[in-house]
């Protein structure tokens, strides 16, 4: 048995109850947590430590040795989940979006087991990265300053993770992320592809990437944010024109290569837009407050929780959204366009899913739709285009839409009604079904509205 297996976790902040995962008498799931140690770039005598929390698929039997069910383990997909920020811990995703636990918004921070976890049919590992995020830390106080350093460090972390957990090293790998993960994920995937081609280290069986409400092309996201907030009635015409003028200053800074200045102006534009709209929730235009974290920070900083997850007592769990040292060190990256990475990965045949909760104003549907429309023709001389791919209405049993799905070759787009920025928090069952349909190549049951016969009323008018 691995030294970093998670046997149980506290069921609340006072640690008066526990949730057993793996004991002699109760074996509910195999779960591992801890750090992978990577040599520091800046100080050869120090190390960087990336934290992960792994959950084996519920299709595997925790009462049977891994060596006795290797065929099942290896054929089961392994999903990596990354939150964004920069500086947002992926344990937010674990407890608030798609993990096996939830935390109540009460004083005790009561932890419950949820049936909505993505590890129902897949292995899932939640990673805190880059260093300085969540439980991940550096002995040398080091931070990454660009996506190259970030992806290199993560690839090294994966190598050490698979050395420790070799049973899962041959699983088909899918990397999923959210928000600023729209930058992390394609760069990490590109690095894995590069290392595989170089025959460097252990070959990783990367199959695809999935991005939810991704921060991909910042100047596009900012422009459509203004349009969306105007369309939903939070600003007027004159205010929209003023924001357009502020937006032009951002374009000027980007044109001059002034990335730090562009980022400062971006932050000002977002804050001004929210202020003009009465401080609506940037991540869900229907709300004035974001998804509550509840006492998650207090819970994850208790000694009992750290002990259960093999985290040194002195390590503090940190979480930030585009502020603090992680974001400050990535300031040259925040406003950079990473569209080319998607074009590269799609062109190489990697399965690619981009999904959006449609009430997000920060990185919502409009930005994804227009970004995908800019992707050039797939092959020289090919006439078919992404825009002409059928757009399926994915339906519930009673016919109401679960989402809207478009697919062309290895690229899929899903837009999700009644969801904000952290789409799995709003639509957990639908998002899990979406991920499984994508990973396992299952059908999205629904219909193409353009193939339906037109209806007429008694006056010969179309319905």
C-alpha positions as CSV (number, residue, x, y, z in Angstrom):
1,X,0.0,0.0,0.0
2,X,1.3,3.4,-1.0
3,X,2.5,5.6,1.8
4,X,0.4,8.5,0.6
5,X,-3.0,6.8,0.5
6,X,-5.8,8.8,2.0
7,X,-7.5,6.6,4.6
8,X,-10.0,9.1,5.9
9,X,-10.6,12.8,6.0
10,X,-12.2,15.0,8.7
11,X,-16.0,15.5,8.1
12,X,-15.9,19.0,9.6
13,X,-13.5,21.7,10.8
14,X,-13.6,20.6,14.5
15,X,-12.7,17.0,13.4
16,X,-15.5,15.5,15.5
17,X,-16.5,13.1,12.7
18,X,-14.6,11.4,9.9
19,X,-15.2,10.0,6.5
20,X,-13.5,6.7,6.0
21,X,-12.2,5.9,2.5
22,X,-9.8,3.0,3.0
23,X,-9.4,1.0,6.2
24,X,-9.2,-2.7,7.0
25,X,-12.9,-3.0,7.3
26,X,-14.1,-0.2,5.0
27,X,-12.7,0.2,1.5
28,X,-14.8,2.7,-0.4
29,X,-12.2,4.0,-2.9
30,X,-8.5,4.2,-3.5
31,X,-7.4,7.8,-3.0
32,X,-3.9,9.2,-2.8
33,X,-2.7,12.7,-2.0
34,X,0.6,14.4,-1.4
35,X,3.4,16.2,-3.2
36,X,5.7,15.4,-6.1
37,X,9.1,17.0,-5.6
38,X,10.8,18.8,-8.5
39,X,14.3,20.4,-8.4
40,X,14.2,24.2,-8.2
41,X,15.2,26.0,-11.3
42,X,16.5,29.0,-9.4
43,X,18.3,27.1,-6.5
44,X,19.7,23.7,-7.2
45,X,19.8,22.9,-3.5
46,X,16.0,23.5,-3.1
47,X,12.9,21.8,-4.4
48,X,9.4,22.7,-5.7
49,X,6.5,20.7,-4.5
50,X,3.3,20.2,-6.5
51,X,0.3,18.9,-4.6
52,X,-2.2,16.4,-6.1
53,X,-5.3,14.5,-4.8
54,X,-6.1,11.4,-6.8
55,X,-9.3,9.4,-6.8
56,X,-9.5,6.0,-8.6
57,X,-12.5,5.3,-10.8
58,X,-15.5,3.8,-8.9
59,X,-15.6,1.1,-11.6
60,X,-12.5,-0.4,-10.0
61,X,-12.8,-2.4,-6.8
62,X,-10.7,-1.0,-3.9
63,X,-11.0,-4.4,-2.2
64,X,-9.0,-6.0,-5.1
65,X,-5.3,-5.4,-5.5
66,X,-4.4,-3.1,-8.4
67,X,-2.2,-5.9,-9.8
68,X,-5.3,-8.2,-10.1
69,X,-7.3,-5.7,-12.1
70,X,-4.7,-4.0,-14.3
71,X,-6.7,-4.4,-17.6
72,X,-9.6,-2.5,-16.1
73,X,-7.4,0.1,-14.5
74,X,-5.4,0.8,-17.7
75,X,-8.3,1.0,-20.0
76,X,-10.1,3.5,-17.7
77,X,-9.5,7.2,-18.7
78,X,-7.5,9.4,-16.3
79,X,-8.8,13.0,-16.1
80,X,-6.6,15.8,-14.7
81,X,-8.5,18.8,-13.4
82,X,-7.0,22.3,-13.2
83,X,-8.7,25.4,-11.8
84,X,-7.4,28.8,-13.1
85,X,-7.0,32.2,-11.4
86,X,-4.1,32.5,-11.8
87,X,-3.7,31.3,-8.2
88,X,-6.9,29.3,-7.9
89,X,-6.6,26.0,-6.1
90,X,-8.0,22.9,-7.9
91,X,-9.5,21.9,-4.6
92,X,-12.2,24.5,-5.4
93,X,-13.2,22.2,-8.2
94,X,-13.0,19.1,-6.0
95,X,-15.3,20.5,-3.3
96,X,-17.5,22.9,-5.3
97,X,-17.8,21.5,-8.8
98,X,-16.9,17.9,-9.8
99,X,-15.2,16.1,-7.0
100,X,-16.5,13.4,-4.6
101,X,-17.0,15.8,-1.7
102,X,-18.9,18.9,-1.0
103,X,-18.6,21.4,1.8
104,X,-21.6,23.0,3.5
105,X,-21.8,26.8,3.9
106,X,-22.1,26.5,7.7
107,X,-19.8,27.2,10.7
108,X,-18.7,23.6,11.0
109,X,-17.8,23.2,7.4
110,X,-19.6,19.9,7.1
111,X,-18.2,17.6,4.4
112,X,-20.5,15.3,2.5
113,X,-19.9,12.6,-0.1
114,X,-21.6,13.5,-3.4
115,X,-22.8,11.1,-6.1
116,X,-22.0,13.6,-8.8
117,X,-18.2,13.1,-8.9
118,X,-16.4,12.8,-12.2
119,X,-14.6,9.7,-10.8
120,X,-17.7,7.6,-11.2
121,X,-16.3,6.1,-14.4
122,X,-12.9,7.7,-14.7
123,X,-9.8,8.2,-12.5
124,X,-9.6,11.8,-11.6
125,X,-6.6,13.8,-10.1
126,X,-6.9,17.4,-8.9
127,X,-3.6,19.3,-9.1
128,X,-2.6,22.5,-7.4
129,X,-0.4,24.4,-9.9
130,X,1.6,26.4,-10.5
131,X,3.7,26.6,-7.4
132,X,2.3,29.0,-4.9
133,X,-1.3,27.8,-5.5
134,X,-3.2,25.8,-3.0
135,X,-0.9,23.4,-1.1
136,X,1.9,23.6,-3.8
137,X,5.0,25.5,-2.6
138,X,8.6,26.1,-3.3
139,X,11.5,25.8,-0.8
140,X,13.2,28.7,-2.6
141,X,10.1,30.9,-2.8
142,X,10.2,30.4,-6.6
143,X,7.3,31.2,-8.9
144,X,6.8,30.5,-12.6
145,X,6.9,33.5,-14.9
146,X,5.6,32.0,-18.2
147,X,3.7,29.1,-19.6
148,X,7.0,27.4,-20.8
149,X,8.3,27.1,-17.2
150,X,4.8,26.1,-15.9
151,X,4.3,23.4,-18.5
152,X,7.9,22.0,-18.1
153,X,7.4,21.8,-14.3
154,X,4.0,20.1,-14.6
155,X,5.4,17.6,-17.1
156,X,8.2,16.7,-14.6
157,X,5.5,16.5,-11.9
158,X,3.5,14.0,-14.0
159,X,6.6,11.9,-14.5
160,X,7.1,11.6,-10.8
161,X,3.4,11.0,-10.2
162,X,3.5,8.0,-12.6
163,X,6.7,6.7,-11.0
164,X,4.9,6.6,-7.7
165,X,1.6,5.3,-9.1
166,X,2.7,3.2,-12.0
167,X,-0.6,1.3,-12.2
168,X,-2.2,4.4,-13.9
169,X,0.8,5.4,-16.1
170,X,-0.7,3.7,-19.2
171,X,-4.2,5.1,-18.9
172,X,-5.5,7.3,-21.7
173,X,-5.0,10.9,-20.4
174,X,-7.4,13.8,-20.7
175,X,-6.5,17.2,-19.3
176,X,-9.5,19.4,-18.3
177,X,-9.4,22.9,-16.9
178,X,-11.4,26.0,-16.3
179,X,-11.0,29.8,-16.8
180,X,-7.3,30.5,-16.8
181,X,-6.9,26.8,-17.3
182,X,-7.7,27.9,-20.9
183,X,-4.0,28.9,-21.0
184,X,-2.6,26.2,-18.7
185,X,-4.2,23.2,-20.4
186,X,-3.1,23.7,-24.0
187,X,0.4,24.6,-23.0
188,X,0.8,21.5,-20.8
189,X,-0.7,19.3,-23.5
190,X,1.7,20.8,-26.1
191,X,4.6,20.1,-23.7
192,X,3.5,16.5,-23.3
193,X,3.3,16.1,-27.0
194,X,6.7,17.7,-27.5
195,X,8.3,15.4,-24.9
196,X,6.6,12.3,-26.4
197,X,8.1,13.2,-29.8
198,X,11.5,13.6,-28.2
199,X,11.2,10.2,-26.4
200,X,12.0,12.1,-23.2
201,X,11.0,10.4,-19.9
202,X,8.0,8.2,-19.7
203,X,5.6,8.4,-22.6
204,X,2.3,9.8,-21.6
205,X,-0.8,8.6,-23.5
206,X,-2.4,12.0,-24.0
207,X,-5.7,11.8,-25.8
208,X,-7.3,15.2,-25.5
209,X,-8.1,18.4,-23.6
210,X,-11.3,20.0,-22.3
211,X,-11.7,23.6,-21.4
212,X,-14.6,25.2,-19.5
213,X,-15.2,29.0,-20.0
214,X,-11.6,29.4,-21.0
215,X,-9.5,32.6,-20.9
216,X,-7.9,32.0,-24.3
217,X,-7.9,35.2,-26.4
218,X,-8.1,38.0,-23.8
219,X,-8.8,40.9,-26.1
220,X,-11.8,39.0,-27.6
221,X,-13.2,38.1,-24.1
222,X,-13.0,41.7,-23.0
223,X,-14.8,43.1,-26.1
224,X,-17.7,40.5,-25.9
225,X,-17.9,41.2,-22.1
226,X,-18.9,44.8,-22.9
227,X,-21.4,43.6,-25.5
228,X,-22.9,41.0,-23.2
229,X,-23.3,43.3,-20.3
230,X,-24.9,45.9,-22.6
231,X,-27.3,43.2,-24.1
232,X,-28.4,42.1,-20.6
233,X,-29.2,45.7,-19.6
234,X,-26.5,46.4,-17.0
235,X,-25.1,49.4,-18.9
236,X,-26.5,51.9,-21.3
237,X,-25.4,53.1,-24.8
238,X,-23.3,56.0,-23.5
239,X,-21.6,53.8,-20.9
240,X,-20.9,51.2,-23.6
241,X,-19.2,53.8,-25.8
242,X,-17.0,54.9,-22.8
243,X,-16.0,51.3,-22.2
244,X,-15.2,50.8,-25.9
245,X,-12.8,53.8,-25.6
246,X,-11.1,52.2,-22.5
247,X,-10.9,48.9,-24.5
248,X,-9.1,50.6,-27.3
249,X,-6.3,51.7,-24.9
250,X,-5.9,47.9,-24.1
251,X,-5.6,47.1,-27.8
252,X,-3.0,49.9,-28.1
253,X,-0.9,48.5,-25.2
254,X,-1.1,45.0,-26.7
255,X,0.0,46.4,-30.1
256,X,3.0,48.0,-28.4
257,X,3.9,44.8,-26.6
258,X,3.2,46.4,-23.2
259,X,1.8,43.4,-21.5
260,X,1.9,44.6,-18.0
261,X,0.2,47.8,-18.9
262,X,-2.4,45.9,-20.9
263,X,-3.1,43.8,-17.8
264,X,-3.5,46.8,-15.6
265,X,-5.9,48.4,-18.0
266,X,-7.8,45.1,-18.3
267,X,-8.4,45.0,-14.5
268,X,-9.6,48.6,-14.6
269,X,-12.0,47.9,-17.5
270,X,-13.5,44.9,-15.7
271,X,-13.9,46.7,-12.4
272,X,-15.5,49.7,-14.2
273,X,-17.9,47.5,-16.0
274,X,-19.0,45.8,-12.8
275,X,-19.4,49.1,-11.0
276,X,-21.5,50.6,-13.8
277,X,-23.7,47.5,-13.5
278,X,-24.2,47.7,-9.8
279,X,-21.4,45.2,-9.0
280,X,-23.0,42.1,-10.6
281,X,-21.2,38.8,-10.3
282,X,-18.7,38.7,-13.1
283,X,-19.0,35.0,-13.3
284,X,-22.8,34.8,-13.3
285,X,-24.6,37.8,-14.6
286,X,-27.8,36.7,-12.8
287,X,-26.2,37.1,-9.4
288,X,-24.8,39.7,-7.1
289,X,-22.6,37.2,-5.2
290,X,-20.3,34.5,-6.4
291,X,-20.5,30.8,-5.6
292,X,-19.8,30.6,-1.8
293,X,-16.6,29.0,-0.8
294,X,-18.0,28.6,2.6
295,X,-15.4,27.7,5.2
296,X,-13.2,25.8,2.7
297,X,-10.1,27.9,3.6
298,X,-10.6,27.2,7.3
299,X,-11.2,23.5,6.7
300,X,-8.1,23.0,4.4
301,X,-5.9,24.8,6.8
302,X,-6.6,22.6,9.8
303,X,-3.8,20.3,11.0
304,X,-6.1,17.3,10.8
305,X,-6.9,17.8,7.1
306,X,-3.3,18.4,6.3
307,X,-2.3,15.3,8.1
308,X,-4.9,13.2,6.2
309,X,-3.6,14.6,2.9
310,X,0.1,14.2,3.8
311,X,0.7,18.0,3.7
312,X,3.4,19.4,6.1
313,X,1.7,21.2,9.0
314,X,3.6,24.5,8.2
315,X,2.2,24.6,4.6
316,X,-0.7,27.0,4.3
317,X,-3.4,26.4,1.7
318,X,-3.6,29.5,-0.6
319,X,-6.2,30.5,-3.1
320,X,-6.5,33.6,-5.2
321,X,-8.3,34.8,-8.4
322,X,-5.9,36.8,-10.5
323,X,-4.2,38.5,-7.6
324,X,-1.3,37.8,-5.3
325,X,2.2,36.5,-6.1
326,X,1.2,33.7,-8.6
327,X,-0.7,36.2,-10.8
328,X,2.0,38.9,-10.3
329,X,4.7,36.7,-11.6
330,X,2.6,35.7,-14.6
331,X,1.8,39.3,-15.4
332,X,3.4,39.1,-18.9
333,X,1.3,36.0,-19.7
334,X,-2.2,37.1,-18.6
335,X,-3.1,39.2,-21.7
336,X,-1.2,36.9,-24.2
337,X,-3.3,35.2,-26.9
338,X,-2.8,31.4,-26.8
339,X,-5.0,30.6,-29.8
340,X,-2.1,29.1,-31.7
341,X,-1.8,26.3,-29.1
342,X,-5.3,25.1,-29.8
343,X,-4.8,25.2,-33.6
344,X,-1.6,23.1,-33.1
345,X,-3.3,20.5,-30.9
346,X,-6.4,20.3,-33.0
347,X,-4.2,20.0,-36.1
348,X,-2.4,17.1,-34.5
349,X,-5.6,15.2,-33.9
350,X,-6.0,15.6,-30.2
351,X,-9.7,15.5,-29.1
352,X,-10.6,19.0,-28.0
353,X,-13.7,20.1,-26.1
354,X,-14.6,23.7,-25.3
355,X,-17.7,24.2,-23.2
356,X,-19.3,27.3,-21.7
357,X,-21.9,28.2,-19.1
358,X,-23.8,30.8,-20.9
359,X,-24.3,33.4,-18.0
360,X,-20.6,34.0,-17.6
361,X,-19.5,37.5,-18.6
362,X,-15.7,36.9,-18.0
363,X,-15.0,34.0,-20.4
364,X,-18.4,33.1,-21.8
365,X,-20.0,31.7,-24.8
366,X,-19.5,34.6,-27.2
367,X,-15.7,34.6,-26.8
368,X,-15.5,30.8,-27.4
369,X,-17.9,31.0,-30.4
370,X,-15.9,33.8,-32.1
371,X,-12.5,32.3,-31.3
372,X,-13.5,28.9,-32.9
373,X,-14.9,30.7,-35.9
374,X,-11.5,32.2,-36.5
375,X,-9.8,28.8,-36.8
376,X,-8.6,28.4,-40.4
377,X,-9.6,25.6,-42.7
378,X,-8.5,22.2,-41.4
379,X,-6.4,21.1,-44.3
380,X,-5.2,22.9,-47.4
381,X,-7.7,22.5,-50.2
382,X,-10.5,21.3,-47.9
383,X,-13.8,23.0,-48.4
384,X,-15.7,22.1,-45.2
385,X,-15.6,24.6,-42.4
386,X,-16.3,24.5,-38.7
387,X,-19.1,27.0,-39.0
388,X,-21.1,24.7,-41.2
389,X,-21.0,21.8,-38.8
390,X,-24.5,20.9,-37.5
391,X,-25.4,22.4,-34.2
392,X,-27.4,19.7,-32.2
393,X,-29.9,20.5,-29.5
394,X,-29.0,18.1,-26.8
395,X,-32.2,17.3,-24.9
396,X,-33.6,16.1,-21.7
397,X,-36.2,13.3,-21.8
398,X,-39.0,15.8,-21.9
399,X,-37.4,17.7,-24.8
400,X,-35.9,20.8,-23.0
401,X,-32.3,21.5,-24.0
402,X,-29.4,20.3,-21.8
403,X,-27.1,22.1,-24.1
404,X,-26.1,22.9,-27.7
405,X,-23.5,20.6,-29.3
406,X,-21.4,21.2,-32.4
407,X,-18.7,18.8,-33.6
408,X,-16.4,18.6,-36.5
409,X,-13.8,15.9,-36.6
410,X,-11.8,16.1,-33.3
411,X,-13.2,19.5,-32.1
412,X,-16.4,19.8,-30.0
413,X,-18.2,22.8,-28.6
414,X,-20.9,22.6,-26.0
415,X,-22.9,25.6,-24.7
416,X,-24.8,25.0,-21.4
417,X,-28.0,27.0,-20.5
418,X,-28.6,28.0,-16.9
419,X,-24.9,27.9,-15.9
420,X,-22.3,30.4,-15.0
421,X,-18.5,30.4,-15.2
422,X,-17.9,27.3,-13.0
423,X,-20.4,25.3,-15.1
424,X,-20.1,22.0,-13.2
425,X,-21.2,23.8,-10.0
426,X,-24.4,24.9,-11.7
427,X,-25.1,21.8,-13.8
428,X,-23.1,18.9,-12.2
429,X,-25.1,16.0,-13.7
430,X,-25.2,17.5,-17.2
431,X,-21.5,18.4,-17.1
432,X,-20.5,14.9,-16.0
433,X,-22.6,13.4,-18.7
434,X,-21.0,15.8,-21.2
435,X,-17.5,14.8,-20.2
436,X,-18.3,11.1,-20.3
437,X,-20.0,11.5,-23.7
438,X,-16.9,13.2,-25.0
439,X,-14.3,10.9,-23.5
440,X,-16.1,7.6,-24.2
441,X,-17.5,8.8,-27.6
442,X,-21.1,8.4,-26.6
443,X,-23.9,10.1,-28.5
444,X,-25.5,13.3,-27.4
445,X,-29.1,12.5,-27.9
446,X,-31.1,15.3,-29.4
447,X,-31.9,16.8,-32.8
448,X,-30.7,19.2,-35.5
449,X,-33.3,22.0,-35.6
450,X,-32.3,22.9,-39.2
451,X,-33.4,19.4,-40.3
452,X,-36.9,19.7,-38.9
453,X,-39.8,20.5,-41.3
454,X,-41.0,24.1,-41.1
455,X,-44.4,24.5,-39.4
456,X,-47.2,26.7,-40.7
457,X,-50.2,28.2,-39.1
458,X,-53.6,28.7,-40.8
459,X,-52.4,31.9,-42.5
460,X,-49.5,30.2,-44.2
461,X,-47.0,31.9,-41.8
462,X,-44.0,30.0,-40.5
463,X,-43.8,29.1,-36.8
